[in-house]
């Protein structure tokens, strides 16, 4: 028998609150949307709709992981940063909201600045700092480096997915 949206959220919220997770209801909703391919509006307008057994099983697994304090971004393998979505893996740190301050500072320094700024990102990880700057300064070019080949691969995938890896005059070079 399939589970209803409202029942799954209530069950998950209770489990997460019991585990001491802050914002339990928010995390429960975010994870259900991802597990079942739902939009936030679906949760409000169709609370009695059913979720497939496979989606409910995946959701309960994710709720168990979250109850053990695994961050939502690690469970979903992605995190939003400055309105862009970044893949995260164990090879990278999660983009943090306080890192947006660095991007703001760089934008203040670079705009209106040189006609085509060149940016170096040491320890690029997901590439969120460099890629956010490249996104906001279309004439800029950049190089991201990291000691971790895995992090470089993640940053490259993020650059490709966001359309910020080319053409060559705009490329994000990654090196180890």
C-alpha positions as CSV (number, residue, x, y, z in Angstrom):
1,X,0.0,0.0,0.0
2,X,1.3,3.4,-0.9
3,X,1.8,6.1,1.7
4,X,0.2,9.5,1.7
5,X,2.2,12.7,1.5
6,X,0.8,14.1,4.7
7,X,1.4,10.9,6.6
8,X,5.0,10.6,5.4
9,X,5.8,14.2,6.4
10,X,4.2,13.8,9.8
11,X,6.1,10.5,10.5
12,X,9.4,12.0,9.3
13,X,9.0,15.3,11.2
14,X,8.3,13.3,14.4
15,X,11.3,11.1,13.9
16,X,13.6,14.1,13.1
17,X,12.3,16.1,16.1
18,X,12.9,13.0,18.3
19,X,16.5,12.9,17.1
20,X,16.9,16.6,17.9
21,X,17.2,17.8,14.4
22,X,16.5,21.6,14.1
23,X,14.0,22.5,11.4
24,X,12.7,19.0,11.3
25,X,9.6,19.8,9.3
26,X,11.5,21.7,6.7
27,X,14.0,18.9,6.2
28,X,11.2,16.4,6.0
29,X,9.5,18.4,3.2
30,X,12.7,19.0,1.3
31,X,13.7,15.3,1.4
32,X,10.2,14.1,0.4
33,X,10.1,16.5,-2.6
34,X,13.5,15.1,-3.7
35,X,12.7,11.4,-3.0
36,X,9.3,11.5,-4.8
37,X,10.0,14.1,-7.5
38,X,7.4,16.4,-6.0
39,X,7.2,20.2,-6.0
40,X,6.6,22.2,-2.8
41,X,3.2,23.1,-4.1
42,X,2.3,19.4,-4.3
43,X,2.8,19.1,-0.6
44,X,0.3,21.9,0.0
45,X,-2.3,21.2,-2.6
46,X,-2.2,17.3,-2.7
47,X,-1.5,16.2,0.9
48,X,-3.7,13.1,0.5
49,X,-1.9,12.0,-2.7
50,X,0.0,8.7,-2.6
51,X,3.8,8.2,-3.0
52,X,5.0,5.0,-4.5
53,X,6.5,2.3,-2.3
54,X,9.9,2.8,-3.9
55,X,9.9,6.6,-3.3
56,X,8.6,6.1,0.3
57,X,11.4,3.6,1.0
58,X,14.0,5.9,-0.4
59,X,12.5,8.7,1.7
60,X,12.6,6.7,4.9
61,X,16.2,5.8,4.3
62,X,17.1,9.5,3.8
63,X,15.1,10.4,7.0
64,X,17.2,7.8,8.9
65,X,20.4,9.3,7.6
66,X,19.2,12.8,8.5
67,X,18.3,11.7,12.0
68,X,21.9,10.6,12.3
69,X,22.8,14.3,11.5
70,X,24.0,13.7,7.9
71,X,23.4,17.1,6.2
72,X,20.6,17.3,3.7
73,X,23.1,18.5,1.0
74,X,25.1,15.2,1.5
75,X,22.0,13.1,1.3
76,X,20.9,14.8,-1.9
77,X,24.4,15.3,-3.2
78,X,23.7,18.9,-4.1
79,X,23.5,22.3,-2.6
80,X,22.3,25.7,-3.7
81,X,24.8,28.6,-3.6
82,X,24.0,32.1,-5.0
83,X,21.0,30.7,-6.9
84,X,23.1,28.0,-8.6
85,X,23.0,24.4,-7.8
86,X,26.3,22.6,-7.1
87,X,27.0,18.9,-6.9
88,X,28.7,17.9,-3.6
89,X,30.5,14.7,-2.8
90,X,32.7,13.4,0.0
91,X,35.6,14.9,-2.0
92,X,34.3,18.4,-1.4
93,X,33.1,20.7,1.3
94,X,29.6,22.0,1.2
95,X,29.2,25.5,-0.2
96,X,28.3,27.5,2.9
97,X,26.0,30.6,3.1
98,X,28.8,32.5,4.8
99,X,31.0,31.9,1.8
100,X,28.7,34.1,-0.2
101,X,30.4,37.0,1.7
102,X,33.6,36.2,-0.2
103,X,31.8,36.3,-3.5
104,X,30.2,39.7,-2.5
105,X,33.6,41.1,-1.6
106,X,35.2,39.8,-4.8
107,X,32.3,41.4,-6.8
108,X,32.8,44.7,-5.0
109,X,36.5,44.6,-5.9
110,X,36.1,43.4,-9.5
111,X,33.1,45.5,-10.6
112,X,33.4,47.7,-12.5
113,X,37.2,46.9,-12.3
114,X,39.3,45.5,-15.2
115,X,37.6,44.9,-18.4
116,X,38.1,41.1,-18.2
117,X,39.1,40.0,-14.7
118,X,41.1,36.8,-14.2
119,X,40.3,34.8,-11.1
120,X,42.3,32.2,-9.3
121,X,40.5,29.9,-6.9
122,X,42.9,27.8,-4.7
123,X,41.3,24.8,-3.1
124,X,38.3,25.1,-5.4
125,X,36.3,22.1,-4.1
126,X,32.9,22.3,-5.8
127,X,34.0,25.4,-7.7
128,X,31.2,27.4,-6.1
129,X,33.2,30.6,-5.5
130,X,34.9,30.7,-8.9
131,X,31.8,29.5,-10.8
132,X,29.6,32.1,-9.0
133,X,32.0,34.8,-10.0
134,X,32.2,33.6,-13.6
135,X,28.4,33.5,-13.7
136,X,28.1,37.1,-12.4
137,X,30.9,38.5,-14.4
138,X,30.5,37.1,-18.0
139,X,33.7,38.6,-19.3
140,X,35.8,37.0,-16.5
141,X,38.0,33.9,-16.9
142,X,39.2,31.7,-14.1
143,X,41.4,28.9,-12.9
144,X,40.4,26.6,-10.1
145,X,42.9,24.3,-8.4
146,X,42.6,21.6,-5.8
147,X,44.9,19.0,-4.3
148,X,42.1,16.5,-4.7
149,X,41.5,14.9,-8.1
150,X,38.0,14.1,-6.9
151,X,37.3,17.7,-6.1
152,X,38.6,18.8,-9.5
153,X,36.3,16.3,-11.1
154,X,33.3,17.7,-9.2
155,X,34.2,21.3,-10.0
156,X,34.5,20.3,-13.7
157,X,31.1,18.7,-13.7
158,X,29.6,21.7,-12.0
159,X,31.3,24.0,-14.6
160,X,30.0,21.9,-17.4
161,X,26.4,21.6,-16.1
162,X,26.3,25.4,-15.4
163,X,27.6,26.2,-18.9
164,X,30.7,27.9,-17.4
165,X,33.4,25.6,-18.7
166,X,33.9,27.0,-22.2
167,X,34.5,28.3,-24.8
168,X,38.3,28.4,-24.3
169,X,38.4,32.1,-23.7
170,X,36.1,31.7,-20.8
171,X,37.3,28.3,-19.6
172,X,37.6,27.2,-16.0
173,X,41.0,25.3,-15.9
174,X,41.2,22.8,-13.2
175,X,44.5,21.3,-12.0
176,X,45.9,19.3,-9.2
